[in-house]
Amino acid sequence: MSDTTTKEAGTIQVMLQRLNEFRLPRAFDLKKKVERGEKLDSNDIEFLETVLADATSAQDLAAKHPEFQSLVSKLMGLYSEITTRALENEQKKD
């Protein structure tokens, strides 16, 4: 296994662990929050900014490892649902 392949495998392992332990649970909580009509707070927005910034790395890896393309696509769809609904909630008049 080359150094690049080993490094990519390690990166993928860390990203998947972070996804399972932290990001997915938080994303599902945010989805429930916006589905209830609530607005996102600054911590929620910071979280979404972080995951969307990391999405570039995930997309680059998925391009090299097609077995992850479906997962990355589903995650992007989830984050898109959250941000779209959050924007709708912000635009509603109280």
Buried (B, 14 or more C-beta within 10 A) or exposed (E): EEEEEEEBEEEBEEBEEEBEEEBEEBBEEBBEBBEEEBBBEEEBBEBBEEBEEBBEEBBEBBEEEEEBBEEBEEBBEBBEBBBEBBEEBEEEEE
